[in-house]
């Protein structure tokens, strides 16, 4: 399963060395354009206040460290379709438990069009952030598909949640990525569903 590499894709490879400067630029652009599509890059869409990402990122780093430390991990490989994707062939799920609750849930789904991957980050059952990406098979990729850092046709999205569970900030690459305003609630429902599915899995192991 793409676990650590998916985190890298979400945070490391996509962030240039001068990421602090870039964050400032994004914040300025967000103030100017009010979260609308940037004319300079029609493949990038943003929504909300980018400062919300800064507030959540420190918590995400801590969750990632705890999830990769000693503790219980739950696995599930199923032909079922708990993420309810079209043309799904199989689903692989993994959860890292922190304080008795799945703090990081990673999912991979193979479909007839390509591979979908998703990560949920939670604290005490509260959703903080969701990273999702879809990589198309070359044969099924749309002509206008955005390409990720590996050069593969894809789309990706990051959604950051506020204190009341609202979408505080989101950004996406690729015109095929779902709009964060409409996708935010669905992802909350997906996280709750996967929590129940994983709790019923007997495949558990301890990292020491």
DRENPA-245322 format. One record per residue: residue in one letter; residue number from 1; x, y, z of N, C-alpha, C in turn. Coordinates in pm, 1 decimal, padded with zeros to 6 digits. Layout:
N
[a,NUM,[X,Y,Z],[X,Y,Z],[X,Y,Z]];
...
END
This chain:
208
[x,1,[00084.3,-00120.1,00000.0],[00000.0,00000.0,00000.0],[00087.8,00125.1,00000.0]];
[x,2,[00044.8,00224.3,-00074.4],[00117.6,00349.6,-00079.1],[00084.9,00428.2,00046.8]];
[x,3,[00174.5,00422.6,00145.0],[00147.2,00488.7,00271.4],[00239.1,00609.3,00286.5]];
[x,4,[00365.1,00584.5,00319.5],[00457.5,00696.3,00337.9],[00473.2,00779.3,00211.4]];
[x,5,[00475.6,00711.6,00096.3],[00489.5,00785.3,-00027.9],[00370.3,00876.0,-00053.0]];
[x,6,[00252.1,00833.6,-00009.8],[00134.8,00917.5,-00028.4],[00145.0,01042.0,00057.6]];
[x,7,[00196.5,01027.0,00179.6],[00218.7,01144.2,00264.1],[00318.9,01236.2,00197.9]];
[x,8,[00426.1,01178.6,00140.6],[00524.9,01259.2,00071.2],[00460.9,01334.0,-00043.9]];
[x,9,[00374.9,01265.4,-00116.5],[00309.1,01330.7,-00229.0],[00221.9,01444.5,-00182.1]];
[x,10,[00161.3,01426.4,-00067.1],[00069.3,01529.1,-00016.9],[00141.9,01649.4,00038.9]];
[x,11,[00262.7,01627.1,00095.7],[00325.9,01736.1,00169.1],[00468.7,01767.0,00128.3]];
[x,12,[00545.3,01663.9,00089.1],[00686.8,01690.4,00070.6],[00720.6,01725.3,-00072.7]];
[x,13,[00691.9,01635.1,-00167.6],[00733.1,01659.0,-00303.7],[00660.7,01776.5,-00366.9]];
[x,14,[00539.2,01800.9,-00325.0],[00462.6,01908.9,-00384.7],[00497.9,02044.0,-00325.2]];
[x,15,[00584.0,02047.9,-00223.8],[00618.9,02173.0,-00157.4],[00761.3,02211.1,-00193.5]];
[x,16,[00782.3,02321.9,-00264.2],[00916.3,02364.5,-00301.3],[00998.4,02397.5,-00177.4]];
[x,17,[01134.4,02404.4,-00191.0],[01219.4,02434.9,-00075.8],[01181.5,02564.5,-00006.4]];
[x,18,[01142.9,02665.0,-00083.5],[01106.6,02793.5,-00022.9],[00957.6,02798.3,00005.1]];
[x,19,[00911.3,02698.2,00081.2],[00765.4,02686.5,00097.7],[00707.7,02794.4,00185.5]];
[x,20,[00787.9,02849.5,00275.1],[00736.5,02959.0,00357.0],[00705.3,03079.9,00268.6]];
[x,21,[00793.7,03108.2,00173.7],[00768.3,03218.3,00081.6],[00645.6,03189.7,-00002.9]];
[x,22,[00634.7,03064.7,-00047.8],[00519.8,03027.8,-00128.8],[00390.3,03043.3,-00050.6]];
[x,23,[00391.1,03005.6,00078.4],[00271.3,03019.3,00161.4],[00228.0,03164.8,00170.0]];
[x,24,[00326.4,03252.9,00183.2],[00294.2,03395.7,00189.1],[00232.1,03442.0,00057.7]];
[x,25,[00289.5,03393.5,-00053.5],[00235.1,03431.2,-00184.1],[00093.2,03381.5,-00201.1]];
[x,26,[00068.7,03257.8,-00156.9],[-00066.6,03201.6,-00167.2],[-00164.7,03283.4,-00085.5]];
[x,27,[-00121.5,03323.4,00034.5],[-00209.4,03402.0,00120.8],[-00244.5,03534.9,00055.7]];
[x,28,[-00144.1,03598.6,-00006.7],[-00168.5,03726.8,-00072.9],[-00263.6,03708.9,-00190.4]];
[x,29,[-00238.4,03603.4,-00270.8],[-00325.0,03577.9,-00385.2],[-00467.7,03548.2,-00342.9]];
[x,30,[-00480.8,03476.0,-00230.8],[-00615.0,03443.5,-00182.0],[-00690.1,03569.5,-00141.6]];
[x,31,[-00617.8,03665.1,-00083.7],[-00681.3,03790.3,-00044.9],[-00725.2,03869.2,-00167.7]];
[x,32,[-00642.4,03862.0,-00272.3],[-00673.5,03937.8,-00393.7],[-00788.2,03875.4,-00470.6]];
[x,33,[-00781.5,03740.7,-00484.3],[-00879.6,03673.5,-00569.4],[-00995.7,03614.2,-00492.0]];
[x,34,[-00990.0,03616.8,-00357.4],[-01102.4,03569.6,-00277.2],[-01131.5,03421.9,-00293.0]];
[x,35,[-01025.7,03341.4,-00321.2],[-01045.0,03197.0,-00330.9],[-01096.8,03150.7,-00465.2]];
[x,36,[-01105.1,03240.4,-00563.9],[-01151.3,03200.0,-00695.8],[-01035.7,03139.3,-00775.0]];
[x,37,[-01066.7,03083.7,-00889.1],[-00965.7,03020.5,-00972.8],[-00865.3,03125.9,-01016.6]];
[x,38,[-00736.1,03094.5,-01002.7],[-00632.1,03185.7,-01045.1],[-00621.2,03183.1,-01196.3]];
[x,39,[-00621.5,03299.9,-01256.6],[-00613.9,03307.8,-01401.5],[-00481.7,03253.2,-01453.6]];
[x,40,[-00373.4,03265.5,-01372.0],[-00242.0,03221.4,-01415.5],[-00234.4,03069.6,-01425.6]];
[x,41,[-00313.4,02998.1,-01349.0],[-00308.5,02852.0,-01346.5],[-00449.7,02797.9,-01332.6]];
[x,42,[-00519.0,02778.2,-01444.1],[-00657.7,02731.5,-01437.6],[-00671.8,02590.9,-01379.3]];
[x,43,[-00559.9,02515.9,-01369.3],[-00564.5,02382.3,-01311.0],[-00561.2,02387.1,-01158.8]];
[x,44,[-00527.1,02501.5,-01100.2],[-00525.6,02516.2,-00955.0],[-00650.0,02591.1,-00910.6]];
[x,45,[-00722.4,02531.3,-00815.9],[-00839.5,02596.6,-00759.0],[-00822.0,02603.7,-00608.1]];
[x,46,[-00856.3,02717.0,-00551.4],[-00850.1,02731.7,-00406.4],[-00983.9,02780.0,-00353.8]];
[x,47,[-01004.9,02753.1,-00225.6],[-01131.4,02790.6,-00162.7],[-01103.3,02822.2,-00016.7]];
[x,48,[-01157.2,02931.8,00033.5],[-01144.9,02963.2,00174.7],[-01018.0,03037.8,00210.2]];
[x,49,[-00982.7,03032.4,00337.0],[-00871.8,03108.1,00394.5],[-00748.4,03018.7,00407.5]];
[x,50,[-00638.6,03048.8,00336.2],[-00519.3,02963.4,00341.8],[-00452.9,02958.8,00478.6]];
[x,51,[-00481.9,03054.1,00565.8],[-00423.1,03050.0,00699.9],[-00475.2,02929.8,00779.0]];
[x,52,[-00590.4,02874.8,00738.2],[-00644.4,02756.7,00805.2],[-00550.8,02637.8,00787.8]];
[x,53,[-00481.8,02632.6,00676.1],[-00386.9,02522.7,00652.8],[-00270.6,02531.9,00750.3]];
[x,54,[-00220.7,02651.0,00772.7],[-00109.7,02668.6,00865.2],[-00147.4,02622.3,01004.7]];
[x,55,[-00270.3,02650.9,01044.5],[-00315.1,02613.6,01178.3],[-00326.2,02462.7,01194.8]];
[x,56,[-00358.3,02391.4,01085.1],[-00380.1,02246.7,01092.1],[-00252.4,02167.6,01068.3]];
[x,57,[-00160.3,02220.8,00990.2],[-00040.9,02145.4,00949.9],[00039.8,02091.6,01067.9]];
[x,58,[00052.7,02170.1,01173.5],[00128.5,02123.0,01290.7],[00062.2,02000.2,01352.9]];
[x,59,[-00070.2,01998.2,01356.8],[-00142.7,01882.6,01409.8],[-00125.4,01760.6,01319.0]];
[x,60,[-00122.9,01784.5,01188.0],[-00105.7,01674.1,01094.5],[00030.9,01609.1,01111.7]];
[x,61,[00132.5,01690.9,01129.7],[00267.8,01638.1,01148.5],[00273.8,01550.9,01273.7]];
[x,62,[00208.2,01596.4,01379.6],[00206.9,01520.5,01504.4],[00131.8,01388.2,01486.4]];
[x,63,[00019.2,01390.5,01417.0],[-00056.7,01268.1,01392.0],[00026.1,01170.7,01310.0]];
[x,64,[00093.5,01220.6,01209.1],[00175.0,01134.6,01123.9],[00285.5,01067.3,01205.1]];
[x,65,[00348.2,01143.2,01294.4],[00454.7,01087.3,01377.9],[00399.6,00979.8,01471.8]];
[x,66,[00285.4,01006.7,01534.4],[00224.7,00909.1,01624.7],[00178.2,00784.9,01547.9]];
[x,67,[00121.5,00806.3,01428.7],[00069.9,00695.4,01349.6],[00181.8,00602.3,01302.9]];
[x,68,[00301.9,00654.3,01290.5],[00414.1,00573.4,01246.4],[00502.8,00529.0,01362.5]];
[x,69,[00455.3,00552.5,01484.3],[00525.5,00505.8,01603.1],[00462.4,00378.6,01655.8]];
[x,70,[00499.1,00337.7,01775.8],[00440.7,00217.2,01836.0],[00288.9,00231.1,01849.8]];
[x,71,[00218.7,00122.3,01822.6],[00073.5,00126.8,01835.3],[00005.9,00023.7,01748.3]];
[x,72,[-00127.0,00024.8,01753.1],[-00208.4,-00071.4,01679.6],[-00241.1,-00020.4,01539.7]];
[x,73,[-00233.4,-00112.3,01444.0],[-00267.8,-00080.7,01305.8],[-00369.8,-00182.5,01256.6]];
[x,74,[-00468.7,-00135.1,01184.3],[-00575.6,-00219.8,01131.8],[-00567.3,-00221.5,00979.6]];
[x,75,[-00582.3,-00339.4,00921.0],[-00574.2,-00353.6,00775.8],[-00702.0,-00418.1,00722.4]];
[x,76,[-00733.1,-00388.3,00597.1],[-00846.9,-00451.9,00531.3],[-00825.1,-00450.4,00381.0]];
[x,77,[-00838.9,-00566.0,00319.5],[-00834.3,-00578.8,00174.3],[-00965.3,-00642.9,00131.6]];
[x,78,[-01044.3,-00570.6,00051.7],[-01179.2,-00617.0,00022.5],[-01217.5,-00588.7,-00122.5]];
[x,79,[-01303.3,-00674.5,-00175.1],[-01359.8,-00649.8,-00307.9],[-01483.1,-00561.3,-00298.0]];
[x,80,[-01521.8,-00527.7,-00175.3],[-01633.8,-00436.5,-00153.3],[-01591.4,-00294.7,-00191.9]];
[x,81,[-01684.6,-00201.7,-00184.6],[-01660.3,-00065.7,-00231.9],[-01705.7,00036.0,-00126.3]];
[x,82,[-01638.9,00039.0,-00008.7],[-01684.3,00127.4,00098.5],[-01674.1,00275.8,00066.2]];
[x,83,[-01589.3,00312.4,-00028.3],[-01578.0,00453.1,-00067.3],[-01673.3,00489.7,-00180.5]];
[x,84,[-01748.5,00389.8,-00226.9],[-01857.2,00410.7,-00322.8],[-01809.9,00480.9,-00450.7]];
[x,85,[-01701.1,00429.0,-00507.9],[-01649.6,00482.5,-00633.3],[-01704.8,00403.9,-00751.1]];
[x,86,[-01719.3,00469.9,-00862.4],[-01768.9,00403.4,-00982.7],[-01663.5,00306.8,-01036.1]];
[x,87,[-01706.0,00189.9,-01080.0],[-01619.3,00090.4,-01143.8],[-01505.1,00045.8,-01053.8]];
[x,88,[-01528.9,00040.9,-00922.6],[-01424.2,-00003.9,-00829.6],[-01403.6,-00153.9,-00842.6]];
[x,89,[-01275.8,-00195.8,-00840.3],[-01240.6,-00337.3,-00850.3],[-01205.2,-00394.9,-00713.4]];
[x,90,[-01135.4,-00317.3,-00632.2],[-01095.8,-00362.1,-00499.1],[-01047.9,-00244.9,-00415.5]];
[x,91,[-01054.4,-00260.5,-00282.9],[-01019.1,-00153.6,-00190.5],[-00923.0,-00205.3,-00084.3]];
[x,92,[-00817.5,-00128.7,-00058.9],[-00723.4,-00158.9,00048.4],[-00727.3,-00044.1,00149.0]];
[x,93,[-00746.8,-00077.7,00277.3],[-00757.5,00023.0,00382.3],[-00659.3,-00007.0,00494.2]];
[x,94,[-00612.4,00098.8,00557.1],[-00523.7,00085.1,00671.6],[-00552.3,00199.5,00768.4]];
[x,95,[-00554.0,00168.1,00896.7],[-00577.5,00270.6,00998.9],[-00472.1,00260.1,01107.7]];
[x,96,[-00423.4,00375.4,01149.8],[-00330.0,00383.2,01261.7],[-00405.5,00437.8,01382.1]];
[x,97,[-00404.2,00360.3,01490.3],[-00480.3,00398.2,01608.5],[-00397.5,00488.2,01700.4]];
[x,98,[-00459.3,00595.2,01747.3],[-00398.9,00684.5,01845.7],[-00504.7,00711.9,01952.5]];
[x,99,[-00472.3,00679.1,02075.8],[-00567.2,00697.1,02187.6],[-00699.1,00624.6,02161.3]];
[x,100,[-00689.6,00505.1,02101.3],[-00808.1,00421.7,02081.2],[-00894.6,00457.8,01964.1]];
[x,101,[-00850.9,00553.7,01882.3],[-00931.7,00597.5,01768.3],[-00844.6,00603.5,01642.9]];
[x,102,[-00900.3,00570.2,01525.7],[-00822.0,00580.8,01402.4],[-00784.0,00726.6,01374.6]];
[x,103,[-00655.6,00756.7,01386.8],[-00610.0,00894.0,01366.9],[-00571.6,00920.3,01221.4]];
[x,104,[-00523.8,00816.4,01156.2],[-00485.6,00827.6,01014.8],[-00540.7,00705.9,00941.8]];
[x,105,[-00626.1,00732.2,00845.2],[-00684.8,00626.0,00763.1],[-00637.0,00646.0,00620.4]];
[x,106,[-00580.1,00540.7,00563.4],[-00528.8,00546.0,00426.6],[-00605.7,00445.5,00342.4]];
[x,107,[-00651.4,00488.9,00227.4],[-00725.6,00400.4,00139.2],[-00675.0,00406.0,-00003.5]];
[x,108,[-00677.8,00291.7,-00070.5],[-00643.8,00282.6,-00212.2],[-00751.1,00200.2,-00282.3]];
[x,109,[-00800.3,00251.8,-00392.7],[-00904.3,00183.0,-00468.8],[-00862.1,00175.9,-00615.0]];
[x,110,[-00860.3,00054.9,-00668.7],[-00835.9,00038.5,-00811.8],[-00970.3,00038.8,-00883.8]];
[x,111,[-00978.0,00119.0,-00989.5],[-01098.6,00123.4,-01071.1],[-01060.7,00093.9,-01216.3]];
[x,112,[-01158.4,00091.8,-01301.6],[-01132.1,00065.1,-01442.7],[-01062.9,00183.3,-01510.7]];
[x,113,[-01064.3,00299.3,-01447.2],[-01001.9,00418.5,-01505.0],[-00862.7,00447.7,-01447.1]];
[x,114,[-00831.7,00389.4,-01329.4],[-00702.4,00417.8,-01267.3],[-00704.2,00387.8,-01118.4]];
[x,115,[-00619.6,00456.8,-01043.4],[-00604.8,00431.4,-00900.3],[-00639.0,00555.9,-00818.9]];
[x,116,[-00727.6,00536.3,-00721.9],[-00769.8,00642.8,-00630.8],[-00704.7,00618.7,-00494.8]];
[x,117,[-00646.7,00723.7,-00437.6],[-00585.0,00714.2,-00304.8],[-00635.3,00828.1,-00217.7]];
[x,118,[-00650.2,00799.0,-00088.5],[-00704.5,00899.1,00002.6],[-00644.4,00882.4,00141.2]];
[x,119,[-00627.7,00993.3,00212.1],[-00581.7,00992.5,00350.8],[-00672.4,01082.2,00433.8]];
[x,120,[-00715.4,01029.2,00548.2],[-00794.1,01106.2,00644.4],[-00708.0,01126.9,00768.6]];
[x,121,[-00705.5,01247.9,00820.7],[-00636.7,01277.6,00945.8],[-00739.0,01326.1,01047.3]];
[x,122,[-00741.6,01260.7,01164.7],[-00844.5,01289.4,01263.4],[-00784.4,01297.8,01403.4]];
[x,123,[-00852.9,01372.0,01488.9],[-00818.6,01379.3,01631.2],[-00946.0,01352.9,01709.9]];
[x,124,[-00947.9,01242.5,01785.4],[-01065.5,01209.6,01864.7],[-01192.2,01197.5,01783.7]];
[x,125,[-01181.0,01148.3,01661.0],[-01297.7,01133.9,01575.6],[-01331.9,01258.0,01496.3]];
[x,126,[-01262.1,01368.3,01522.0],[-01287.0,01493.4,01449.0],[-01194.1,01501.3,01328.6]];
[x,127,[-01251.7,01524.2,01211.3],[-01175.2,01528.8,01088.1],[-01102.7,01662.7,01074.3]];
[x,128,[-00970.6,01654.3,01053.0],[-00888.9,01774.3,01036.8],[-00858.0,01804.0,00891.1]];
[x,129,[-00823.1,01697.9,00817.1],[-00778.0,01719.3,00680.1],[-00796.5,01591.0,00599.3]];
[x,130,[-00824.2,01607.5,00470.6],[-00833.5,01494.4,00378.3],[-00750.9,01525.7,00254.7]];
[x,131,[-00664.6,01431.5,00219.1],[-00589.2,01441.3,00094.2],[-00636.2,01328.5,00003.7]];
[x,132,[-00671.8,01360.2,-00118.7],[-00713.2,01256.6,-00212.7],[-00654.3,01284.2,-00350.0]];
[x,133,[-00629.5,01177.8,-00423.2],[-00576.8,01190.5,-00558.0],[-00624.4,01073.9,-00642.7]];
[x,134,[-00637.1,01098.5,-00769.5],[-00671.7,00993.5,-00865.3],[-00569.9,00998.9,-00977.2]];
[x,135,[-00506.0,00883.8,-01003.0],[-00409.3,00873.3,-01111.3],[-00471.8,00789.6,-01221.9]];
[x,136,[-00482.2,00846.6,-01340.3],[-00547.4,00779.7,-01452.3],[-00453.3,00681.3,-01521.3]];
[x,137,[-00511.6,00571.5,-01569.9],[-00439.0,00491.4,-01666.8],[-00414.0,00579.4,-01788.7]];
[x,138,[-00300.6,00560.7,-01851.4],[-00267.5,00642.4,-01968.0],[-00377.0,00633.0,-02073.6]];
[x,139,[-00433.9,00513.4,-02089.1],[-00534.8,00492.9,-02192.0],[-00667.1,00563.3,-02162.2]];
[x,140,[-00694.5,00592.6,-02035.3],[-00822.7,00652.9,-01998.3],[-00809.6,00798.0,-01952.8]];
[x,141,[-00688.4,00853.0,-01959.2],[-00666.6,00989.5,-01910.4],[-00733.9,01091.8,-02001.5]];
[x,142,[-00804.1,01189.8,-01943.7],[-00862.1,01296.8,-02024.9],[-00751.5,01375.4,-02095.5]];
[x,143,[-00777.8,01428.8,-02212.5],[-00675.1,01503.0,-02287.1],[-00619.1,01622.3,-02210.5]];
[x,144,[-00701.5,01683.4,-02126.2],[-00658.0,01803.2,-02053.2],[-00613.3,01771.4,-01911.0]];
[x,145,[-00581.1,01644.5,-01881.4],[-00546.8,01605.6,-01744.7],[-00422.5,01677.8,-01694.8]];
[x,146,[-00428.3,01719.1,-01569.6],[-00311.3,01772.3,-01499.4],[-00216.0,01656.5,-01473.4]];
[x,147,[-00084.4,01684.0,-01459.4],[00013.6,01579.9,-01431.9],[00080.3,01606.3,-01296.9]];
[x,148,[00091.8,01500.2,-01217.0],[00149.2,01514.6,-01083.5],[00302.0,01519.0,-01089.0]];
[x,149,[00367.0,01516.1,-00971.8],[00512.7,01531.7,-00968.0],[00585.1,01415.1,-01035.0]];
[x,150,[00516.8,01301.5,-01050.6],[00575.8,01187.4,-01119.6],[00552.0,01191.8,-01270.2]];
[x,151,[00478.0,01294.8,-01315.4],[00448.4,01306.9,-01457.1],[00329.6,01226.0,-01502.8]];
[x,152,[00251.1,01172.2,-01406.5],[00135.5,01090.1,-01440.1],[00008.3,01175.6,-01448.4]];
[x,153,[-00081.4,01144.7,-01541.6],[-00208.1,01219.2,-01550.2],[-00291.3,01192.8,-01425.8]];
[x,154,[-00336.7,01298.6,-01362.4],[-00400.8,01282.4,-01231.5],[-00479.3,01406.5,-01193.8]];
[x,155,[-00545.2,01397.8,-01079.7],[-00594.2,01515.4,-01008.6],[-00569.0,01492.9,-00860.7]];
[x,156,[-00560.9,01601.0,-00783.1],[-00542.6,01586.3,-00639.3],[-00612.0,01699.5,-00566.6]];
[x,157,[-00644.2,01674.2,-00440.4],[-00719.3,01771.9,-00361.7],[-00681.2,01761.9,-00214.9]];
[x,158,[-00676.3,01875.7,-00147.4],[-00655.9,01882.0,-00002.6],[-00767.8,01966.5,00057.0]];
[x,159,[-00833.5,01914.4,00158.3],[-00939.5,01988.1,00225.4],[-00906.8,01997.4,00373.9]];
[x,160,[-00908.0,02118.5,00426.8],[-00881.0,02145.1,00568.2],[-01011.1,02189.1,00634.6]];
[x,161,[-01040.0,02127.8,00749.0],[-01166.3,02154.6,00818.1],[-01146.4,02249.8,00935.4]];
[x,162,[-01249.4,02330.1,00960.0],[-01247.7,02423.4,01071.4],[-01303.8,02362.0,01198.3]];
[x,163,[-01312.5,02444.1,01302.1],[-01355.1,02396.2,01433.8],[-01497.0,02340.9,01434.2]];
[x,164,[-01583.2,02390.3,01346.2],[-01721.9,02345.6,01341.1],[-01745.5,02238.8,01234.6]];
[x,165,[-01639.3,02184.7,01179.6],[-01652.5,02082.3,01077.6],[-01673.6,02135.9,00937.7]];
[x,166,[-01664.6,02266.6,00922.3],[-01682.7,02327.1,00791.4],[-01551.6,02319.3,00711.0]];
[x,167,[-01561.8,02333.1,00579.0],[-01443.3,02340.5,00494.8],[-01383.0,02480.4,00512.0]];
[x,168,[-01267.6,02486.2,00578.7],[-01204.3,02614.8,00605.4],[-01114.4,02658.7,00490.4]];
[x,169,[-01047.1,02560.4,00430.6],[-00959.7,02590.8,00317.5],[-00944.4,02465.2,00233.2]];
[x,170,[-00933.5,02483.0,00103.7],[-00913.6,02369.3,00013.7],[-00837.4,02415.4,-00108.7]];
[x,171,[-00763.3,02321.8,-00165.4],[-00696.5,02348.5,-00291.7],[-00693.6,02220.2,-00372.4]];
[x,172,[-00701.5,02234.1,-00503.6],[-00701.5,02116.7,-00589.5],[-00627.1,02146.9,-00718.0]];
[x,173,[-00572.9,02041.8,-00775.9],[-00506.8,02048.2,-00905.8],[-00579.8,01954.6,-01000.3]];
[x,174,[-00604.8,02000.8,-01121.2],[-00672.0,01918.7,-01220.0],[-00819.4,01949.8,-01229.0]];
[x,175,[-00867.3,01967.6,-01350.4],[-01007.5,02006.0,-01367.8],[-01103.4,01894.7,-01328.5]];
[x,176,[-01054.7,01770.7,-01318.1],[-01142.0,01659.2,-01280.6],[-01162.7,01649.0,-01129.5]];
[x,177,[-01085.5,01723.4,-01050.7],[-01099.8,01718.6,-00904.8],[-01235.3,01774.5,-00863.7]];
[x,178,[-01302.6,01710.1,-00767.0],[-01433.8,01759.8,-00723.4],[-01422.1,01894.4,-00651.4]];
[x,179,[-01526.7,01972.9,-00660.1],[-01527.4,02103.1,-00592.9],[-01530.9,02082.8,-00441.6]];
[x,180,[-01444.4,02150.3,-00366.4],[-01437.4,02128.5,-00221.8],[-01564.8,02166.3,-00148.1]];
[x,181,[-01636.5,02267.0,-00198.8],[-01757.9,02308.2,-00130.2],[-01859.3,02194.2,-00121.8]];
[x,182,[-01867.8,02115.6,-00228.6],[-01965.0,02006.8,-00232.6],[-01905.5,01875.4,-00182.7]];
[x,183,[-01774.6,01859.3,-00189.0],[-01710.3,01733.1,-00153.8],[-01678.6,01721.6,-00004.7]];
[x,184,[-01672.9,01834.4,00065.0],[-01632.6,01833.0,00205.1],[-01720.3,01747.4,00294.3]];
[x,185,[-01851.3,01758.9,00280.6],[-01942.9,01682.1,00364.0],[-01937.4,01534.2,00329.3]];
[x,186,[-01925.9,01503.5,00200.6],[-01917.6,01363.3,00158.8],[-01796.0,01295.1,00221.7]];
[x,187,[-01683.1,01364.8,00224.9],[-01561.9,01306.4,00282.0],[-01577.0,01281.9,00432.4]];
[x,188,[-01650.4,01367.3,00500.7],[-01678.5,01342.9,00642.1],[-01758.7,01213.6,00658.9]];
[x,189,[-01855.7,01193.6,00572.0],[-01935.9,01071.0,00576.0],[-01850.6,00948.9,00541.7]];
[x,190,[-01759.5,00965.2,00445.7],[-01669.4,00856.3,00409.1],[-01581.3,00816.5,00527.5]];
[x,191,[-01528.5,00916.1,00599.2],[-01441.5,00888.8,00714.1],[-01516.6,00810.3,00821.1]];
[x,192,[-01639.0,00850.4,00848.0],[-01719.6,00780.6,00948.4],[-01749.7,00638.0,00904.3]];
[x,193,[-01777.0,00618.5,00776.1],[-01806.5,00485.2,00724.5],[-01683.4,00394.9,00733.8]];
[x,194,[-01566.4,00447.7,00696.2],[-01444.4,00367.4,00701.9],[-01406.8,00333.2,00845.1]];
[x,195,[-01435.2,00423.4,00937.3],[-01410.7,00396.4,01079.6],[-01485.8,00270.4,01121.7]];
[x,196,[-01613.0,00262.4,01085.0],[-01694.1,00145.4,01121.7],[-01644.6,00019.0,01050.8]];
[x,197,[-01611.1,00032.2,00922.9],[-01564.7,-00083.8,00845.7],[-01435.0,-00138.8,00904.2]];
[x,198,[-01341.8,-00051.4,00935.7],[-01212.3,-00094.6,00988.5],[-01224.3,-00152.7,01128.5]];
[x,199,[-01314.3,-00099.4,01208.2],[-01333.6,-00153.3,01342.9],[-01383.1,-00297.7,01338.9]];
[x,200,[-01443.6,-00337.2,01227.8],[-01491.0,-00473.5,01214.4],[-01387.8,-00568.2,01156.0]];
[x,201,[-01268.8,-00516.7,01122.9],[-01165.1,-00600.5,01064.0],[-01085.5,-00673.6,01172.2]];
[x,202,[-01058.2,-00801.5,01147.4],[-00979.4,-00881.3,01242.1],[-00830.2,-00871.9,01214.8]];
[x,203,[-00791.7,-00808.5,01104.6],[-00649.2,-00797.4,01068.2],[-00587.8,-00679.7,01142.8]];
[x,204,[-00519.3,-00710.1,01252.6],[-00455.7,-00607.6,01336.9],[-00313.4,-00650.5,01372.4]];
[x,205,[-00227.0,-00551.4,01382.1],[-00089.5,-00579.8,01420.5],[-00034.8,-00464.3,01501.7]];
[x,206,[00071.4,-00491.5,01576.6],[00130.9,-00392.5,01664.7],[00267.7,-00349.3,01613.6]];
[x,207,[00286.7,-00220.3,01602.3],[00420.7,-00167.8,01572.9],[00488.2,-00135.2,01705.2]];
[x,208,[00605.2,-00190.1,01726.4],[00675.1,-00173.6,01854.4],[00801.4,-00091.1,01838.8]];
END
